[in-house]
């Protein structure tokens, strides 16, 4: 009897395969059951994980930490519309809301301009300074404009309201009078100034004030009544001076003789004639010397020239003396009454009126002659 090992082997392998397939089916069924259970529980777990935790009562919702740029842009656009419509108060509110969300140079510039147009110059200057601290390159022109505007604001005068009791006092700032009396509003440049208030019959009052740009302040003053002047002191009238004694008529002065004047004048004419003659001789000697130079001719020329010079000197002396004698007049004698007045200065003693003429020789190394001294 033959045994078919091949068939037995196939049957054995077939049995093993059937057992493996049945084991695989059992594992698949088991996996499907586990997966279905997991999937049925997953939605509940996902819903529980995705649900937000309940916030405590009264607590604010948590901030995400990022600016709401959409809201900032909305406030900025609305502020721009209101600014162009000249509603500066409404535009200021919108720009401030946009700046709280996200600060930008553009918003800071608009806030400063709104404050400026509303007359809030100090606040405007602060916002302009913030903008100028970080001006974007594309806004350099706006930066220059705001620098100029900032300088204009800092130079704006302050308003000073002045009141006095009683009213109607004159106002002077640094010794410059104001246009109207108190009560009055005056514009004063920034800085320290002296305010002076004056009124008739009142004591002048001075105040030192410090004025800031674009500021307002009030100055009040009570002007005290000025004390009346003291009564004048009676002064005794000085006695009238005694009448001066009548002065005696001055005696007539004796006329001075003109004879000395004529004599000296004649001598001057004579001396001038002599000087002329010898001068002509000296010129003739010079001409002869030029034609025929000799020692004799040179000596004669020197002598004639010397005599001519001396004669002209004498002529000048006598001429001056004669002129003095002609032009001098006699002084009237001092009255006796005037000389006897106590305390009156005494006149100088007068010398004798006689004329004295004295001859004086003139001698020198290269000259000689005579002079005259006239005393009168």
C-alpha positions in Angstrom: 0.0 0.0 0.0 1.4 3.3 -1.1 1.1 6.4 1.0 0.8 9.7 -0.8 3.1 12.0 1.3 2.5 14.8 -1.0 -1.2 14.8 -0.4 -0.8 14.4 3.3 1.5 17.2 3.4 -0.9 19.4 1.4 -3.7 18.5 3.8 -1.5 19.3 6.7 -0.5 22.7 5.2 -4.2 23.3 4.4 -5.2 22.7 8.0 -2.5 25.1 9.2 -3.6 27.8 6.8 -7.2 27.5 7.9 -6.2 27.9 11.5 -4.1 31.0 10.6 -7.0 32.6 8.7 -9.4 32.0 11.6 -6.9 33.5 14.0 -6.5 36.6 11.8 -10.3 36.9 11.6 -10.6 36.9 15.4 -7.9 39.6 15.7 -9.6 41.8 13.1 -13.0 41.5 14.8 -11.3 42.3 18.1 -9.6 45.4 16.6 -12.8 46.6 15.1 -14.6 46.4 18.4 -11.8 48.4 20.2 -11.7 51.1 17.4 -15.5 51.5 17.5 -15.4 52.0 21.3 -12.5 54.6 20.9 -14.3 56.5 18.2 -17.5 56.6 20.3 -15.6 58.2 23.2 -13.5 60.7 21.1 -16.2 63.3 20.4 -17.0 63.8 24.0 -13.3 64.2 24.9 -12.8 66.7 22.0 -15.8 68.7 23.1 -14.5 68.8 26.6 -11.0 69.9 25.6 -12.3 72.5 23.1 -14.8 74.1 25.5 -13.3 77.4 27.1 -12.9 77.5 30.8 -15.5 79.5 32.5 -14.1 82.9 33.7 -14.6 84.0 37.3 -17.5 86.3 38.0 -16.7 90.0 37.3 -13.4 89.2 35.5 -12.5 90.9 32.2 -11.9 88.8 29.1 -8.2 87.9 28.7 -6.2 90.3 26.3 -4.6 88.6 23.4 -1.6 91.2 23.6 -1.9 92.3 20.0 -3.2 95.7 19.0 -6.6 95.8 17.2 -5.2 97.5 14.0 -8.6 97.3 12.4 -10.2 99.4 15.2 -7.2 101.8 15.2 -7.5 102.3 11.4 -11.2 103.0 11.8 -10.6 105.7 14.5 -7.8 107.2 12.3 -10.1 107.4 9.2 -12.9 108.9 11.2 -10.6 111.5 12.8 -9.2 112.4 9.4 -12.7 113.1 8.1 -13.6 115.2 11.1 -10.3 117.2 10.9 -10.9 118.1 7.3 -14.5 119.2 8.3 -12.9 121.5 10.9 -14.5 119.5 13.7 -11.2 119.6 15.7 -12.8 118.5 19.0 -14.3 115.4 17.4 -11.2 114.6 15.5 -9.1 114.9 18.7 -11.3 112.2 20.3 -10.9 109.8 17.4 -7.1 110.4 17.0 -6.6 109.9 20.8 -8.5 106.6 20.6 -6.4 105.4 17.6 -3.2 106.5 19.5 -4.2 104.4 22.6 -4.4 101.3 20.4 -1.2 102.0 18.5 0.9 105.1 18.7 2.3 106.4 15.4 4.0 109.7 14.3 1.1 110.5 12.0 -1.4 110.2 14.9 0.8 112.3 17.2 1.1 115.0 14.5 -2.7 115.2 14.1 -3.3 115.3 17.8 -0.9 118.2 18.1 -2.7 120.0 15.3 -6.1 119.5 16.8 -4.9 120.9 20.2 -3.3 123.8 18.3 -6.5 124.7 16.5 -8.5 124.4 19.7 -6.2 127.0 21.4 -4.5 124.4 23.7 -1.0 125.7 22.8 0.9 124.0 25.6 -0.6 120.6 24.8 0.0 121.2 21.1 3.6 121.9 21.8 4.0 118.6 23.8 2.5 116.6 21.0 4.7 118.4 18.4 7.7 117.5 20.5 6.7 113.8 20.5 6.4 113.8 16.7 9.7 115.7 16.2 11.5 113.1 18.4 11.1 110.4 15.6 10.1 112.1 12.3 9.9 109.5 9.5 11.9 110.4 6.4 8.9 110.6 4.2 7.4 113.3 6.6 10.5 115.5 6.7 8.6 118.4 5.2 5.9 118.2 7.9 8.7 118.1 10.5 10.1 121.4 9.3 6.6 122.9 9.3 6.0 121.8 12.9 9.5 123.1 14.0 8.5 126.5 12.7 5.1 126.4 14.3 6.7 125.4 17.6 8.9 128.4 17.5 5.9 130.7 16.7 4.0 129.2 19.7 6.9 129.8 22.1 7.1 133.5 20.9 3.3 134.1 21.5 2.7 136.8 24.1 0.8 136.1 27.2 -2.4 138.0 28.1 -2.4 140.0 31.4 -5.6 141.3 32.8 -4.9 144.4 35.0 -7.4 145.7 37.6 -6.9 148.5 40.1 -8.9 150.1 42.9 -9.9 152.7 41.9 -10.0 152.0 38.2 -8.6 154.3 35.5 -4.9 154.0 36.5 -2.3 154.3 33.8 -0.3 151.1 32.9 3.3 151.0 31.9 5.2 147.8 31.1 9.0 148.2 31.4 8.5 152.0 31.3 6.4 151.7 28.0 2.9 153.1 28.5 -0.1 150.9 27.6 -2.8 152.1 25.2 -5.7 152.1 27.7 -6.2 152.5 31.5 -7.4 149.9 33.9 -9.2 147.6 33.8 -7.5 146.4 30.6 -6.1 143.3 28.9 -2.6 143.7 27.5 -0.4 141.4 25.5 3.1 141.0 27.1 6.0 139.0 25.6 7.3 136.0 27.4 9.7 136.7 30.2 10.0 138.8 33.3 8.6 142.4 33.2 8.0 145.3 35.6 4.4 146.6 35.7 3.9 150.1 37.0 0.4 151.5 37.9 -0.1 155.3 38.5 -3.1 157.5 39.1 -3.5 161.2 40.1 -3.5 161.5 43.9 -2.5 157.9 44.4 0.8 156.2 45.3 2.4 154.5 42.3 2.5 150.7 42.6 5.0 148.4 40.9 4.6 144.7 40.2 7.1 142.2 38.8 5.4 139.6 36.6 6.6 136.4 34.9 4.8 135.8 31.7 4.8 132.4 29.9 4.0 132.0 26.2 0.3 131.8 25.3 -0.6 132.2 29.0 -3.2 134.2 30.9 -3.0 135.8 34.3 -4.7 138.6 36.3 -3.0 141.4 38.3 -4.9 143.4 40.9 -3.7 146.3 42.9 -5.1 148.8 45.5 -3.7 152.2 44.9 -3.3 154.0 48.3 -4.2 157.6 48.6 -1.1 159.9 48.4 -0.3 161.9 51.5 -0.8 165.7 51.1 2.3 167.7 50.9 3.5 169.5 54.0 2.6 173.2 54.4 5.2 175.6 53.2 7.6 177.0 55.8 7.3 180.7 56.2 10.5 182.5 55.4 11.2 186.1 56.7 11.7 188.5 53.9 15.3 189.7 53.6 15.7 193.5 54.3 16.1 195.6 51.2 19.7 196.6 50.6 20.6 200.2 51.3 20.7 202.4 48.2 24.2 202.9 46.9 25.6 206.5 47.1 25.4 208.5 43.9 28.7 208.2 42.0 30.5 211.4 41.2 31.0 212.1 37.5 34.3 210.8 36.3 36.8 213.6 35.3 37.6 213.9 31.7 40.8 212.1 30.7 43.6 214.4 29.4 44.3 213.7 25.7 47.6 211.9 25.1 50.2 213.7 23.0 50.7 212.2 19.5 54.2 213.6 19.1 55.9 210.4 20.1 53.8 208.5 17.6 54.8 210.9 14.8 58.5 210.8 15.7 58.6 207.0 15.8 56.7 206.9 12.6 59.1 209.2 10.9 62.1 207.2 12.1 60.4 204.0 10.7 60.0 205.7 7.3 63.6 206.9 7.3 65.0 203.5 8.3 62.9 201.9 5.6 64.4 204.3 3.0 67.9 203.6 4.1 67.2 199.8 4.0 65.8 200.2 0.5 68.9 202.2 -0.8 71.4 199.7 0.6 69.3 196.8 -0.6 69.5 198.2 -4.2 73.3 198.6 -3.7 73.5 195.0 -2.5 71.6 193.8 -5.6 73.9 195.8 -7.9 77.0 194.3 -6.2 75.6 190.8 -6.8 75.0 191.6 -10.4 78.6 192.9 -10.8 80.0 189.9 -8.9 78.2 187.6 -11.3 79.8 189.4 -14.3 83.3 190.0 -12.7 83.7 188.1 -9.5 86.2 189.9 -7.2 86.8 189.9 -3.5 86.1 193.6 -3.2 82.7 193.3 -5.0 81.8 190.4 -2.6 82.7 192.4 0.5 80.8 195.5 -0.7 77.7 193.3 -1.4 77.9 191.7 2.1 78.2 195.1 3.8 75.4 196.7 1.8 73.1 193.7 2.5 73.9 193.9 6.2 73.1 197.6 6.4 69.9 197.0 4.5 68.8 194.2 6.9 69.6 196.4 9.9 67.7 199.4 8.5 64.6 197.3 7.8 64.7 195.9 11.3 64.8 199.4 12.8 62.0 200.4 10.4 59.8 197.5 11.6 60.6 198.3 15.3 59.7 202.0 14.9 56.7 201.2 12.8 55.2 198.9 15.4 55.9 201.5 18.2 54.2 204.2 16.2 51.2 202.1 15.6 50.9 201.3 19.3 51.1 204.9 20.2 48.5 205.9 17.7 46.0 203.1 18.7 46.4 203.2 22.5 43.7 205.2 24.2 43.7 206.6 27.7 41.6 204.9 30.5 39.3 206.9 32.6 40.4 207.4 36.2 38.7 205.3 38.9 36.2 207.4 40.9 37.1 208.1 44.5 33.7 206.8 45.7 34.2 203.4 44.0 37.7 203.1 45.6 36.3 203.8 49.0 33.6 201.2 48.9 34.2 198.4 51.5 35.2 195.1 49.9 35.6 196.6 46.4 38.8 195.5 44.6 41.4 198.2 44.3 42.6 199.0 40.8 46.2 198.5 39.9 48.5 201.4 40.3 48.9 203.2 37.0 52.4 204.0 35.8 53.4 207.4 34.6 51.9 208.3 31.2 55.2 209.8 29.9 57.0 208.2 26.9 60.6 207.2 27.5 62.9 206.2 24.5 66.2 204.6 25.2 68.8 203.7 22.6 70.3 200.1 22.7 73.3 199.0 20.7 73.1 195.7 18.8 76.4 193.8 18.3 76.9 190.3 16.9 79.6 188.2 15.1 78.3 189.3 11.7 76.0 192.2 12.5 75.9 195.5 14.3 73.7 198.5 14.7 71.5 200.2 17.3 68.0 199.7 18.6 65.5 201.8 20.6 63.4 200.8 23.6 60.2 202.8 24.0 58.3 202.9 27.3 55.0 204.6 27.5 
